[in-house]
Amino acid sequence: MLDFIYHPSFIKETAKLKRFSFLDKALEAFKMLCEFQFHPLNPQQRIAPAKLHRITQNEVWSIWKIELSVPNVRPNQSPRVWFAVRGSNIVFLCIATHIDNYDDNQITKVAAERVTDIF
């Protein structure tokens, strides 16, 4: 069983994206996939490599980015979630969408800063 932790800023960012009516369900579905994909003892690939990207890692944690699957939203507008994995802990760090015209490098930098708040 994995432990899911939400960075306080992630919670605020999620609240701003409530225009995506299925966002909460998409996050719950993603968490269920994580139970297999990031299982600490027996990981099983459940997320397509085209949707999941390892951004960076060190000896303690790794930061990933996923394109959430949200119904009724075009794939290029789907929210992206940056999260960190350390053992059985998954920390949701940032969420953004191309509708808001975010800078990928900037969000990655913010995610790297936020992970140090948790680990």
Helices and strands as residue ranges (DSSP letters): E 3-6, H 8-16, H 23-37, E 52-57, E 62-67, G 75-77, E 80-86, E 89-96, G 98-100, H 104-118
